Amino acid sequence: MPAHDMLAARLTIHLDAAVVWHHRPAYAELVHRAHREGLAG
């Protein structure tokens, strides 16, 4: 898809640094999954 045809959106999630998911910080898991699905940022 040409860059001029793409839409952009922003998602902001606030997490306490102590929140964990399978012994990993939850924020790290969210970033990992977002990148895996092709999201940038």
CHARMM internal coordinates of N, CA and C (Angstrom, degrees):
IC EDIT
DIST 1 N 1 CA 1.4548
DIST 1 CA 1 C 1.5293
ANGL 1 N 1 CA 1 C 107.90
DIST 1 C 2 N 1.3120
ANGL 1 CA 1 C 2 N 118.04
DIHE 1 N 1 CA 1 C 2 N 129.58
DIST 2 N 2 CA 1.4694
ANGL 1 C 2 N 2 CA 120.21
DIHE 1 CA 1 C 2 N 2 CA 177.63
DIST 2 CA 2 C 1.5247
ANGL 2 N 2 CA 2 C 111.16
DIHE 1 C 2 N 2 CA 2 C -61.36
DIST 2 C 3 N 1.3153
ANGL 2 CA 2 C 3 N 116.00
DIHE 2 N 2 CA 2 C 3 N 146.42
DIST 3 N 3 CA 1.4679
ANGL 2 C 3 N 3 CA 121.20
DIHE 2 CA 2 C 3 N 3 CA -176.38
DIST 3 CA 3 C 1.5232
ANGL 3 N 3 CA 3 C 112.39
DIHE 2 C 3 N 3 CA 3 C -57.05
DIST 3 C 4 N 1.3306
ANGL 3 CA 3 C 4 N 118.43
DIHE 3 N 3 CA 3 C 4 N -34.29
DIST 4 N 4 CA 1.4650
ANGL 3 C 4 N 4 CA 119.68
DIHE 3 CA 3 C 4 N 4 CA -177.58
DIST 4 CA 4 C 1.5262
ANGL 4 N 4 CA 4 C 112.46
DIHE 3 C 4 N 4 CA 4 C -73.69
DIST 4 C 5 N 1.3388
ANGL 4 CA 4 C 5 N 118.44
DIHE 4 N 4 CA 4 C 5 N -11.37
DIST 5 N 5 CA 1.4612
ANGL 4 C 5 N 5 CA 121.86
DIHE 4 CA 4 C 5 N 5 CA 178.25
DIST 5 CA 5 C 1.5301
ANGL 5 N 5 CA 5 C 112.75
DIHE 4 C 5 N 5 CA 5 C -95.37
DIST 5 C 6 N 1.3190
ANGL 5 CA 5 C 6 N 117.87
DIHE 5 N 5 CA 5 C 6 N -3.33
DIST 6 N 6 CA 1.4565
ANGL 5 C 6 N 6 CA 121.02
DIHE 5 CA 5 C 6 N 6 CA -175.27
DIST 6 CA 6 C 1.5273
ANGL 6 N 6 CA 6 C 111.00
DIHE 5 C 6 N 6 CA 6 C -86.70
DIST 6 C 7 N 1.3156
ANGL 6 CA 6 C 7 N 115.68
DIHE 6 N 6 CA 6 C 7 N 146.77
DIST 7 N 7 CA 1.4580
ANGL 6 C 7 N 7 CA 122.28
DIHE 6 CA 6 C 7 N 7 CA 174.39
DIST 7 CA 7 C 1.5194
ANGL 7 N 7 CA 7 C 108.50
DIHE 6 C 7 N 7 CA 7 C -97.68
DIST 7 C 8 N 1.2955
ANGL 7 CA 7 C 8 N 115.96
DIHE 7 N 7 CA 7 C 8 N 155.29
DIST 8 N 8 CA 1.4615
ANGL 7 C 8 N 8 CA 120.67
DIHE 7 CA 7 C 8 N 8 CA 177.77
DIST 8 CA 8 C 1.5185
ANGL 8 N 8 CA 8 C 109.03
DIHE 7 C 8 N 8 CA 8 C -126.64
DIST 8 C 9 N 1.3151
ANGL 8 CA 8 C 9 N 115.23
DIHE 8 N 8 CA 8 C 9 N 146.94
DIST 9 N 9 CA 1.4572
ANGL 8 C 9 N 9 CA 121.81
DIHE 8 CA 8 C 9 N 9 CA 176.43
DIST 9 CA 9 C 1.5207
ANGL 9 N 9 CA 9 C 107.56
DIHE 8 C 9 N 9 CA 9 C -145.84
DIST 9 C 10 N 1.3042
ANGL 9 CA 9 C 10 N 115.96
DIHE 9 N 9 CA 9 C 10 N 159.18
DIST 10 N 10 CA 1.4581
ANGL 9 C 10 N 10 CA 120.74
DIHE 9 CA 9 C 10 N 10 CA 177.81
DIST 10 CA 10 C 1.5210
ANGL 10 N 10 CA 10 C 108.16
DIHE 9 C 10 N 10 CA 10 C -121.68
DIST 10 C 11 N 1.3096
ANGL 10 CA 10 C 11 N 115.05
DIHE 10 N 10 CA 10 C 11 N 135.59
DIST 11 N 11 CA 1.4558
ANGL 10 C 11 N 11 CA 121.97
DIHE 10 CA 10 C 11 N 11 CA 176.38
DIST 11 CA 11 C 1.5198
ANGL 11 N 11 CA 11 C 107.29
DIHE 10 C 11 N 11 CA 11 C -121.68
DIST 11 C 12 N 1.3138
ANGL 11 CA 11 C 12 N 116.50
DIHE 11 N 11 CA 11 C 12 N 126.03
DIST 12 N 12 CA 1.4588
ANGL 11 C 12 N 12 CA 121.30
DIHE 11 CA 11 C 12 N 12 CA 177.62
DIST 12 CA 12 C 1.5206
ANGL 12 N 12 CA 12 C 108.19
DIHE 11 C 12 N 12 CA 12 C -118.25
DIST 12 C 13 N 1.3221
ANGL 12 CA 12 C 13 N 115.55
DIHE 12 N 12 CA 12 C 13 N 127.37
DIST 13 N 13 CA 1.4617
ANGL 12 C 13 N 13 CA 121.54
DIHE 12 CA 12 C 13 N 13 CA 178.66
DIST 13 CA 13 C 1.5222
ANGL 13 N 13 CA 13 C 107.34
DIHE 12 C 13 N 13 CA 13 C -124.44
DIST 13 C 14 N 1.3093
ANGL 13 CA 13 C 14 N 117.12
DIHE 13 N 13 CA 13 C 14 N 128.65
DIST 14 N 14 CA 1.4604
ANGL 13 C 14 N 14 CA 122.22
DIHE 13 CA 13 C 14 N 14 CA 178.65
DIST 14 CA 14 C 1.5271
ANGL 14 N 14 CA 14 C 108.05
DIHE 13 C 14 N 14 CA 14 C -105.42
DIST 14 C 15 N 1.3182
ANGL 14 CA 14 C 15 N 115.59
DIHE 14 N 14 CA 14 C 15 N 121.35
DIST 15 N 15 CA 1.4614
ANGL 14 C 15 N 15 CA 121.49
DIHE 14 CA 14 C 15 N 15 CA 178.71
DIST 15 CA 15 C 1.5218
ANGL 15 N 15 CA 15 C 109.79
DIHE 14 C 15 N 15 CA 15 C -127.12
DIST 15 C 16 N 1.2956
ANGL 15 CA 15 C 16 N 115.54
DIHE 15 N 15 CA 15 C 16 N 146.24
DIST 16 N 16 CA 1.4553
ANGL 15 C 16 N 16 CA 120.93
DIHE 15 CA 15 C 16 N 16 CA 170.35
DIST 16 CA 16 C 1.5297
ANGL 16 N 16 CA 16 C 107.20
DIHE 15 C 16 N 16 CA 16 C -70.44
DIST 16 C 17 N 1.3042
ANGL 16 CA 16 C 17 N 117.70
DIHE 16 N 16 CA 16 C 17 N 137.63
DIST 17 N 17 CA 1.4674
ANGL 16 C 17 N 17 CA 121.65
DIHE 16 CA 16 C 17 N 17 CA -178.11
DIST 17 CA 17 C 1.5252
ANGL 17 N 17 CA 17 C 112.19
DIHE 16 C 17 N 17 CA 17 C -61.29
DIST 17 C 18 N 1.3181
ANGL 17 CA 17 C 18 N 117.75
DIHE 17 N 17 CA 17 C 18 N -18.88
DIST 18 N 18 CA 1.4574
ANGL 17 C 18 N 18 CA 121.11
DIHE 17 CA 17 C 18 N 18 CA -178.76
DIST 18 CA 18 C 1.5308
ANGL 18 N 18 CA 18 C 112.85
DIHE 17 C 18 N 18 CA 18 C -83.23
DIST 18 C 19 N 1.3346
ANGL 18 CA 18 C 19 N 118.15
DIHE 18 N 18 CA 18 C 19 N -8.83
DIST 19 N 19 CA 1.4673
ANGL 18 C 19 N 19 CA 121.11
DIHE 18 CA 18 C 19 N 19 CA -179.08
DIST 19 CA 19 C 1.5229
ANGL 19 N 19 CA 19 C 108.74
DIHE 18 C 19 N 19 CA 19 C -72.18
DIST 19 C 20 N 1.3433
ANGL 19 CA 19 C 20 N 116.11
DIHE 19 N 19 CA 19 C 20 N 127.05
DIST 20 N 20 CA 1.4638
ANGL 19 C 20 N 20 CA 120.78
DIHE 19 CA 19 C 20 N 20 CA -179.37
DIST 20 CA 20 C 1.5192
ANGL 20 N 20 CA 20 C 110.83
DIHE 19 C 20 N 20 CA 20 C -122.78
DIST 20 C 21 N 1.3327
ANGL 20 CA 20 C 21 N 115.10
DIHE 20 N 20 CA 20 C 21 N 155.69
DIST 21 N 21 CA 1.4652
ANGL 20 C 21 N 21 CA 123.23
DIHE 20 CA 20 C 21 N 21 CA 177.03
DIST 21 CA 21 C 1.5207
ANGL 21 N 21 CA 21 C 106.26
DIHE 20 C 21 N 21 CA 21 C -134.89
DIST 21 C 22 N 1.3173
ANGL 21 CA 21 C 22 N 117.17
DIHE 21 N 21 CA 21 C 22 N 112.64
DIST 22 N 22 CA 1.4694
ANGL 21 C 22 N 22 CA 122.33
DIHE 21 CA 21 C 22 N 22 CA -178.43
DIST 22 CA 22 C 1.5305
ANGL 22 N 22 CA 22 C 111.19
DIHE 21 C 22 N 22 CA 22 C 52.40
DIST 22 C 23 N 1.3141
ANGL 22 CA 22 C 23 N 115.92
DIHE 22 N 22 CA 22 C 23 N 49.36
DIST 23 N 23 CA 1.4665
ANGL 22 C 23 N 23 CA 124.57
DIHE 22 CA 22 C 23 N 23 CA 176.33
DIST 23 CA 23 C 1.5297
ANGL 23 N 23 CA 23 C 114.11
DIHE 22 C 23 N 23 CA 23 C 66.90
DIST 23 C 24 N 1.3243
ANGL 23 CA 23 C 24 N 117.82
DIHE 23 N 23 CA 23 C 24 N 16.51
DIST 24 N 24 CA 1.4728
ANGL 23 C 24 N 24 CA 122.80
DIHE 23 CA 23 C 24 N 24 CA 176.04
DIST 24 CA 24 C 1.5202
ANGL 24 N 24 CA 24 C 107.89
DIHE 23 C 24 N 24 CA 24 C -122.41
DIST 24 C 25 N 1.3279
ANGL 24 CA 24 C 25 N 117.40
DIHE 24 N 24 CA 24 C 25 N 150.79
DIST 25 N 25 CA 1.4674
ANGL 24 C 25 N 25 CA 118.42
DIHE 24 CA 24 C 25 N 25 CA 174.81
DIST 25 CA 25 C 1.5323
ANGL 25 N 25 CA 25 C 109.94
DIHE 24 C 25 N 25 CA 25 C -58.05
DIST 25 C 26 N 1.3081
ANGL 25 CA 25 C 26 N 117.17
DIHE 25 N 25 CA 25 C 26 N 135.31
DIST 26 N 26 CA 1.4674
ANGL 25 C 26 N 26 CA 121.19
DIHE 25 CA 25 C 26 N 26 CA -177.15
DIST 26 CA 26 C 1.5219
ANGL 26 N 26 CA 26 C 111.79
DIHE 25 C 26 N 26 CA 26 C -60.76
DIST 26 C 27 N 1.3383
ANGL 26 CA 26 C 27 N 117.72
DIHE 26 N 26 CA 26 C 27 N -35.78
DIST 27 N 27 CA 1.4657
ANGL 26 C 27 N 27 CA 119.36
DIHE 26 CA 26 C 27 N 27 CA 179.83
DIST 27 CA 27 C 1.5287
ANGL 27 N 27 CA 27 C 110.78
DIHE 26 C 27 N 27 CA 27 C -62.82
DIST 27 C 28 N 1.3196
ANGL 27 CA 27 C 28 N 118.05
DIHE 27 N 27 CA 27 C 28 N -36.48
DIST 28 N 28 CA 1.4680
ANGL 27 C 28 N 28 CA 121.07
DIHE 27 CA 27 C 28 N 28 CA 179.38
DIST 28 CA 28 C 1.5260
ANGL 28 N 28 CA 28 C 110.48
DIHE 27 C 28 N 28 CA 28 C -66.30
DIST 28 C 29 N 1.3090
ANGL 28 CA 28 C 29 N 116.91
DIHE 28 N 28 CA 28 C 29 N -39.32
DIST 29 N 29 CA 1.4659
ANGL 28 C 29 N 29 CA 120.57
DIHE 28 CA 28 C 29 N 29 CA 178.14
DIST 29 CA 29 C 1.5212
ANGL 29 N 29 CA 29 C 110.84
DIHE 28 C 29 N 29 CA 29 C -66.65
DIST 29 C 30 N 1.3265
ANGL 29 CA 29 C 30 N 117.63
DIHE 29 N 29 CA 29 C 30 N -40.42
DIST 30 N 30 CA 1.4679
ANGL 29 C 30 N 30 CA 120.58
DIHE 29 CA 29 C 30 N 30 CA 177.85
DIST 30 CA 30 C 1.5263
ANGL 30 N 30 CA 30 C 111.37
DIHE 29 C 30 N 30 CA 30 C -62.02
DIST 30 C 31 N 1.3193
ANGL 30 CA 30 C 31 N 117.09
DIHE 30 N 30 CA 30 C 31 N -43.93
DIST 31 N 31 CA 1.4669
ANGL 30 C 31 N 31 CA 120.58
DIHE 30 CA 30 C 31 N 31 CA 179.08
DIST 31 CA 31 C 1.5217
ANGL 31 N 31 CA 31 C 110.18
DIHE 30 C 31 N 31 CA 31 C -64.78
DIST 31 C 32 N 1.3190
ANGL 31 CA 31 C 32 N 116.99
DIHE 31 N 31 CA 31 C 32 N -43.74
DIST 32 N 32 CA 1.4666
ANGL 31 C 32 N 32 CA 121.26
DIHE 31 CA 31 C 32 N 32 CA 179.03
DIST 32 CA 32 C 1.5289
ANGL 32 N 32 CA 32 C 111.04
DIHE 31 C 32 N 32 CA 32 C -58.76
DIST 32 C 33 N 1.3167
ANGL 32 CA 32 C 33 N 117.11
DIHE 32 N 32 CA 32 C 33 N -47.51
DIST 33 N 33 CA 1.4728
ANGL 32 C 33 N 33 CA 120.51
DIHE 32 CA 32 C 33 N 33 CA -179.39
DIST 33 CA 33 C 1.5212
ANGL 33 N 33 CA 33 C 112.11
DIHE 32 C 33 N 33 CA 33 C -66.87
DIST 33 C 34 N 1.3271
ANGL 33 CA 33 C 34 N 116.87
DIHE 33 N 33 CA 33 C 34 N -38.22
DIST 34 N 34 CA 1.4658
ANGL 33 C 34 N 34 CA 120.27
DIHE 33 CA 33 C 34 N 34 CA 178.47
DIST 34 CA 34 C 1.5238
ANGL 34 N 34 CA 34 C 110.44
DIHE 33 C 34 N 34 CA 34 C -63.05
DIST 34 C 35 N 1.3152
ANGL 34 CA 34 C 35 N 117.33
DIHE 34 N 34 CA 34 C 35 N -45.80
DIST 35 N 35 CA 1.4678
ANGL 34 C 35 N 35 CA 120.71
DIHE 34 CA 34 C 35 N 35 CA 178.84
DIST 35 CA 35 C 1.5242
ANGL 35 N 35 CA 35 C 110.69
DIHE 34 C 35 N 35 CA 35 C -63.94
DIST 35 C 36 N 1.3269
ANGL 35 CA 35 C 36 N 116.79
DIHE 35 N 35 CA 35 C 36 N -40.19
DIST 36 N 36 CA 1.4676
ANGL 35 C 36 N 36 CA 121.01
DIHE 35 CA 35 C 36 N 36 CA 179.09
DIST 36 CA 36 C 1.5315
ANGL 36 N 36 CA 36 C 111.31
DIHE 35 C 36 N 36 CA 36 C -60.41
DIST 36 C 37 N 1.3308
ANGL 36 CA 36 C 37 N 116.64
DIHE 36 N 36 CA 36 C 37 N -33.10
DIST 37 N 37 CA 1.4626
ANGL 36 C 37 N 37 CA 121.32
DIHE 36 CA 36 C 37 N 37 CA 179.92
DIST 37 CA 37 C 1.5250
ANGL 37 N 37 CA 37 C 113.05
DIHE 36 C 37 N 37 CA 37 C -87.79
DIST 37 C 38 N 1.3326
ANGL 37 CA 37 C 38 N 116.71
DIHE 37 N 37 CA 37 C 38 N 2.09
DIST 38 N 38 CA 1.4568
ANGL 37 C 38 N 38 CA 120.05
DIHE 37 CA 37 C 38 N 38 CA 175.26
DIST 38 CA 38 C 1.5127
ANGL 38 N 38 CA 38 C 115.73
DIHE 37 C 38 N 38 CA 38 C 95.14
DIST 38 C 39 N 1.3286
ANGL 38 CA 38 C 39 N 117.79
DIHE 38 N 38 CA 38 C 39 N 7.77
DIST 39 N 39 CA 1.4609
ANGL 38 C 39 N 39 CA 120.11
DIHE 38 CA 38 C 39 N 39 CA 177.34
DIST 39 CA 39 C 1.5206
ANGL 39 N 39 CA 39 C 109.23
DIHE 38 C 39 N 39 CA 39 C -78.37
DIST 39 C 40 N 1.2942
ANGL 39 CA 39 C 40 N 116.77
DIHE 39 N 39 CA 39 C 40 N 148.55
DIST 40 N 40 CA 1.4631
ANGL 39 C 40 N 40 CA 121.72
DIHE 39 CA 39 C 40 N 40 CA 179.53
DIST 40 CA 40 C 1.5154
ANGL 40 N 40 CA 40 C 109.74
DIHE 39 C 40 N 40 CA 40 C -106.00
DIST 40 C 41 N 1.3269
ANGL 40 CA 40 C 41 N 115.18
DIHE 40 N 40 CA 40 C 41 N 161.32
DIST 41 N 41 CA 1.4471
ANGL 40 C 41 N 41 CA 118.64
DIHE 40 CA 40 C 41 N 41 CA 173.77
DIST 41 CA 41 C 1.4871
ANGL 41 N 41 CA 41 C 114.26
DIHE 40 C 41 N 41 CA 41 C 116.66
END
COOR INIT
IC SEED 1 N 1 CA 1 C
IC BUILD
